[in-house]
Amino acid sequence: MAGKKSRKASTEKDDPEMIEVVLFKSDSCAFCPRAEEVVREAIENFGSDVFTLKVINVSENPEAAEEYGIFALPTVMIGGVSVTGIPEPDMLMKMVLGTKAMKKRKVRSK
């Protein structure tokens, strides 16, 4: 996993059904590798064709953390909702389901 940067199957602009998962990590963060592992496993278990995963290494791009308002690492953001620390798979699924519900509401209201 160490050599993987971000992998994107698609962007939300290409497919509005895709859910963007953003993981903020740092080279000096002791908990970040485990957080990334949990996120990747959850995505694979749920169905990787539903997600785009964007991994932002704030060691390389500190402005991104400021831009998103991230103050602690690791942080996972799904649908504008973030959780800091090593996420529980159940929490990730709740965030995903909440994001899917919000997207359906937006589509219906158009």
C-alpha angles and dihedrals in degrees: 000000000000094000097050118104118178122322122199124187091185141337126251089246089060095047120016090198091065116101117217116221114192120195118193114202141157136214090238096048113111094198099043099085091054092046090053090049092052092048094049092047092049091050092049092048093048095044122279092222089072096058145059113204118208115186114196116194104203090195086068098031111028092164090066092063090052092046092055095037094244115161103165136041142265097030127168119200123194121172093346092306117112137197123193125214130025102333123228111236090234091056091051091051091050090051091049094048091048090051092049090051091050092050091051090051091051092050092049094048093055 
